Amino acid sequence: MAEVLFPTCLDDARNLLVCSDAPALLAGGTDLLVQMRQKRIQPRTLISLDRVEGMQEIGQTDQHIFIRCGVPLARVMDHPSIRAHAPVLARAIADLGSPQIRNMGTLGGNIMTASPAGDTLPPLYVLDASVDLAGPEGFRRLPLAKFITGPGQTALASGEILWQVTFNKPDPGAWHWFEKVGQRRALSIAMVSLAAMFSLDSHNKLSRIRLAWGSVGPTIVQSRETQDFLCGRPLEPEVLEKACDLARAAVSPISDIRATKAYRRDVAGRLLMRLDQAVQGEN
């Protein structure tokens, strides 16, 4: 059985990570404990981040939002700053797991799992989020898109701890949207998901559009070609239909027990058609 340690400050957590025998960081544990039960990993020391000062804070400046990585997902979803400035993230978390998972699991844990199906990842990609990493030499910052390097793989160096996620506040008039397709309505792992953030001018033309697909590649997929095509064009079904082909060309899904790659590719395009319906639903 692993020894569990409870540091109360970040420096102590970093020191324990360096000095402990076969350590693993424990936040919510909703993924880690499953992996331990399945004997996929067998740490001899668990370093809990639950009592680390500041690890469960959400805050903002005039331009930025920061979310410390020990914040439970339910608190992220319900926080006034997230609902006001990043509703795309709140909507994605609302579709993640069960209330029990959302109350226990953390944003940092969802990021560190680095699953292409991770529900918080597409919203964080469209928010152009970065991560701050605390290591023996201090802090360093990486764009999230560079931090996640593959399925279950990150650029976290030895002795580092994921400290916080930061992103700029989007334009106040931006539209936020997230949709996930799964095998059931609840407790579903995404077969395909799409997060979108965009603006509309007075002529209903798209601008500042950002798109990110989950479960259709080894990491979250973004398509500059699709975004560039849509910018300056009206949000109309005919335009979105043409963009679908670009989206399908951008993704590289696999077949697994949840869906075939052909189905995932088709749905990745078809989800774009929902952007028009999402805006109409808000009016």
C-alpha positions as CSV (number, residue, x, y, z in Angstrom):
1,M,0.0,0.0,0.0
2,A,1.3,3.5,-0.9
3,E,2.2,6.0,1.7
4,V,0.1,9.2,1.5
5,L,1.8,12.5,2.3
6,F,0.0,15.8,2.8
7,P,2.1,18.9,2.1
8,T,0.6,22.3,2.9
9,C,2.7,24.5,0.6
10,L,3.9,24.3,-2.9
11,D,7.6,24.2,-1.9
12,D,7.0,21.2,0.3
13,A,5.1,19.4,-2.4
14,R,7.9,20.0,-4.9
15,N,10.5,18.8,-2.4
16,L,8.5,15.7,-1.6
17,L,8.1,14.9,-5.3
18,V,11.9,15.0,-5.7
19,C,12.8,13.1,-2.6
20,S,10.0,10.4,-2.3
21,D,10.2,6.8,-3.5
22,A,8.2,6.2,-6.7
23,P,5.9,9.2,-6.2
24,A,2.6,10.1,-7.8
25,L,0.7,13.3,-7.3
26,L,-2.9,12.9,-6.0
27,A,-5.5,15.6,-6.6
28,G,-9.1,14.3,-7.0
29,G,-7.9,10.8,-7.8
30,T,-10.8,9.9,-10.1
31,D,-8.3,8.7,-12.8
32,L,-5.3,7.9,-10.7
33,L,-7.0,5.5,-8.3
34,V,-8.6,3.7,-11.2
35,Q,-5.2,3.2,-12.8
36,M,-3.8,2.0,-9.5
37,R,-6.6,-0.5,-9.1
38,Q,-6.0,-1.8,-12.6
39,K,-2.2,-2.0,-11.7
40,R,-1.3,0.2,-14.7
41,I,0.7,2.3,-12.3
42,Q,2.0,1.3,-8.8
43,P,3.4,4.3,-7.0
44,R,4.9,3.8,-3.5
45,T,4.2,7.3,-2.4
46,L,1.1,9.5,-3.0
47,I,1.6,13.2,-2.6
48,S,-1.8,14.8,-2.0
49,L,-2.3,18.3,-3.3
50,D,-5.5,18.7,-1.4
51,R,-4.0,20.8,1.4
52,V,-1.5,22.9,-0.6
53,E,-2.2,26.5,0.1
54,G,-3.6,28.3,-3.0
55,M,-4.1,25.1,-5.0
56,Q,-7.9,25.5,-5.0
57,E,-8.2,29.2,-6.1
58,I,-9.9,30.7,-9.1
59,G,-9.2,34.4,-9.8
60,Q,-9.1,37.1,-12.4
61,T,-7.4,40.3,-13.4
62,D,-8.7,42.9,-15.9
63,Q,-7.5,40.7,-18.8
64,H,-7.0,37.2,-17.5
65,I,-8.6,34.3,-15.7
66,F,-6.6,31.8,-13.7
67,I,-7.7,28.4,-12.3
68,R,-5.5,26.6,-10.0
69,C,-5.2,22.9,-10.8
70,G,-6.6,21.6,-7.5
71,V,-10.0,23.2,-8.0
72,P,-12.8,20.6,-8.2
73,L,-14.6,20.6,-11.6
74,A,-17.9,21.4,-10.0
75,R,-16.5,24.6,-8.5
76,V,-15.0,25.6,-11.9
77,M,-18.4,25.0,-13.6
78,D,-20.3,27.1,-11.0
79,H,-17.8,29.9,-10.5
80,P,-19.2,33.3,-11.5
81,S,-16.0,34.3,-13.4
82,I,-16.1,31.1,-15.5
83,R,-19.9,31.4,-16.2
84,A,-19.4,35.1,-17.2
85,H,-16.2,34.8,-19.3
86,A,-15.8,31.1,-20.3
87,P,-19.2,29.5,-20.5
88,V,-17.8,27.1,-23.1
89,L,-15.8,25.5,-20.3
90,A,-18.7,25.5,-17.9
91,R,-20.9,23.8,-20.5
92,A,-18.3,21.1,-21.2
93,I,-17.9,20.3,-17.5
94,A,-21.7,20.0,-17.1
95,D,-21.4,17.1,-19.6
96,L,-18.5,15.5,-17.8
97,G,-19.2,12.3,-15.7
98,S,-21.5,12.4,-12.8
99,P,-22.0,14.9,-9.9
100,Q,-19.8,12.7,-7.8
101,I,-17.0,12.8,-10.4
102,R,-17.4,16.6,-10.9
103,N,-17.2,17.2,-7.1
104,M,-14.1,15.0,-6.7
105,G,-12.2,15.4,-9.9
106,T,-10.1,18.4,-10.6
107,L,-9.3,20.5,-13.7
108,G,-5.6,19.7,-13.3
109,G,-6.4,16.0,-13.2
110,N,-8.4,16.2,-16.4
111,I,-5.6,18.0,-18.1
112,M,-2.9,15.6,-16.8
113,T,-4.8,12.6,-18.0
114,A,-4.3,14.0,-21.5
115,S,-7.0,12.0,-23.0
116,P,-8.1,13.0,-26.5
117,A,-11.7,12.5,-25.1
118,G,-11.0,14.8,-22.1
119,D,-14.1,17.1,-21.9
120,T,-12.3,20.2,-20.6
121,L,-9.6,20.1,-23.3
122,P,-11.4,21.4,-26.4
123,P,-12.8,24.4,-24.5
124,L,-9.4,25.2,-23.1
125,Y,-7.9,25.0,-26.6
126,V,-10.4,27.5,-28.0
127,L,-9.7,29.8,-25.0
128,D,-6.0,29.5,-26.0
129,A,-5.1,28.5,-22.5
130,S,-1.6,28.1,-21.1
131,V,-0.4,26.1,-18.1
132,D,2.0,27.2,-15.4
133,L,4.4,24.5,-14.2
134,A,6.2,24.7,-10.8
135,G,9.5,22.9,-10.8
136,P,12.8,22.9,-9.0
137,E,14.0,25.9,-11.0
138,G,10.8,27.9,-10.5
139,F,7.9,28.4,-12.8
140,R,7.6,28.1,-16.6
141,R,4.6,28.6,-18.9
142,L,3.6,26.6,-21.9
143,P,0.6,26.8,-24.2
144,L,-1.7,24.0,-23.4
145,A,-1.6,22.8,-27.0
146,K,2.2,22.3,-26.6
147,F,2.0,20.8,-23.1
148,I,-0.2,17.9,-24.2
149,T,2.0,15.9,-26.6
150,G,0.0,12.7,-27.1
151,P,-2.6,10.3,-25.6
152,G,-1.7,10.3,-21.9
153,Q,1.5,12.2,-22.6
154,T,2.5,15.7,-21.5
155,A,5.6,17.9,-21.5
156,L,5.7,17.8,-17.6
157,A,9.4,17.5,-16.6
158,S,10.7,15.5,-13.7
159,G,10.0,17.3,-10.4
160,E,7.3,19.6,-11.9
161,I,3.8,20.2,-10.7
162,L,0.9,21.6,-12.8
163,W,0.1,24.7,-10.8
164,Q,-2.5,26.6,-12.8
165,V,-4.3,27.2,-16.1
166,T,-4.6,30.8,-17.5
167,F,-6.3,32.4,-20.4
168,N,-7.3,35.8,-21.7
169,K,-10.9,36.9,-21.1
170,P,-12.7,36.5,-24.5
171,D,-14.4,39.4,-26.1
172,P,-17.7,40.1,-24.2
173,G,-19.8,39.6,-27.4
174,A,-18.2,36.2,-28.3
175,W,-20.4,33.2,-28.7
176,H,-19.4,30.0,-26.8
177,W,-20.6,26.5,-27.7
178,F,-19.7,22.9,-26.8
179,E,-21.3,19.7,-27.9
180,K,-20.4,16.1,-27.2
181,V,-21.7,13.0,-29.0
182,G,-21.6,9.8,-26.9
183,Q,-23.4,6.5,-26.6
184,R,-25.8,7.8,-24.0
185,R,-27.1,11.0,-22.5
186,A,-25.1,10.9,-19.3
187,L,-21.8,9.4,-18.0
188,S,-20.6,9.1,-21.6
189,I,-17.1,9.3,-22.9
190,A,-17.0,11.5,-26.0
191,M,-17.0,9.7,-29.4
192,V,-16.6,13.2,-30.9
193,S,-16.8,16.6,-29.3
194,L,-16.5,20.2,-30.6
195,A,-15.8,23.4,-28.8
196,A,-16.3,26.7,-30.6
197,M,-15.9,30.4,-29.9
198,F,-16.7,33.1,-32.4
199,S,-18.0,36.6,-33.0
200,L,-20.6,37.8,-35.4
201,D,-20.7,41.3,-37.0
202,S,-23.9,43.3,-37.8
203,H,-24.1,41.4,-41.1
204,N,-24.1,38.0,-39.4
205,K,-20.5,37.3,-40.7
206,L,-18.1,35.2,-38.6
207,S,-14.9,36.5,-37.2
208,R,-12.4,35.5,-34.5
209,I,-13.5,31.9,-34.8
210,R,-11.7,29.1,-32.9
211,L,-12.6,25.5,-33.2
212,A,-11.3,22.4,-31.3
213,W,-12.4,18.8,-31.7
214,G,-12.0,16.0,-29.2
215,S,-11.7,12.2,-29.7
216,V,-10.7,12.5,-33.4
217,G,-6.9,12.5,-33.1
218,P,-4.1,11.6,-30.8
219,T,-4.5,15.1,-29.2
220,I,-7.2,17.8,-29.6
221,V,-7.5,18.8,-33.2
222,Q,-7.7,22.3,-34.5
223,S,-8.1,23.3,-38.1
224,R,-6.7,26.6,-39.3
225,E,-8.1,25.9,-42.8
226,T,-11.6,25.5,-41.5
227,Q,-11.3,28.6,-39.3
228,D,-9.9,30.7,-42.2
229,F,-12.6,29.6,-44.5
230,L,-15.4,30.6,-42.1
231,C,-14.0,34.0,-41.2
232,G,-15.7,36.8,-43.1
233,R,-18.5,34.5,-44.3
234,P,-22.1,34.5,-43.0
235,L,-23.3,32.0,-40.5
236,E,-25.5,30.2,-42.9
237,P,-26.1,26.5,-43.5
238,E,-24.6,26.6,-47.0
239,V,-21.4,28.0,-45.7
240,L,-21.2,25.6,-42.8
241,E,-21.9,22.7,-45.2
242,K,-18.7,23.6,-47.2
243,A,-16.7,23.9,-44.0
244,C,-17.7,20.4,-43.0
245,D,-15.5,18.9,-45.7
246,L,-12.5,20.9,-44.4
247,A,-13.2,19.7,-40.9
248,R,-13.4,16.1,-42.0
249,A,-10.1,16.4,-43.8
250,A,-8.4,17.9,-40.7
251,V,-9.3,15.1,-38.2
252,S,-7.5,11.7,-37.9
253,P,-9.8,9.5,-35.9
254,I,-9.4,5.8,-35.0
255,S,-11.9,3.0,-34.7
256,D,-12.5,1.6,-31.2
257,I,-15.3,0.0,-29.2
258,R,-17.2,3.3,-29.1
259,A,-17.2,4.3,-32.8
260,T,-15.6,3.7,-36.2
261,K,-13.2,6.2,-37.6
262,A,-15.6,6.8,-40.5
263,Y,-18.4,7.7,-38.1
264,R,-16.2,10.0,-36.1
265,R,-15.0,11.8,-39.2
266,D,-18.5,12.3,-40.5
267,V,-19.8,13.6,-37.1
268,A,-16.8,15.9,-36.7
269,G,-18.0,17.7,-39.8
270,R,-21.7,17.6,-39.0
271,L,-21.2,19.2,-35.6
272,L,-20.3,22.4,-37.4
273,M,-23.8,22.6,-38.7
274,R,-24.9,23.0,-35.1
275,L,-23.3,26.4,-34.8
276,D,-26.2,28.1,-36.6
277,Q,-28.7,26.3,-34.4
278,A,-26.8,27.2,-31.2
279,V,-27.0,30.9,-32.1
280,Q,-30.7,30.7,-33.0
281,G,-31.3,28.9,-29.7
282,E,-29.9,31.9,-27.8
283,N,-32.1,34.4,-29.5
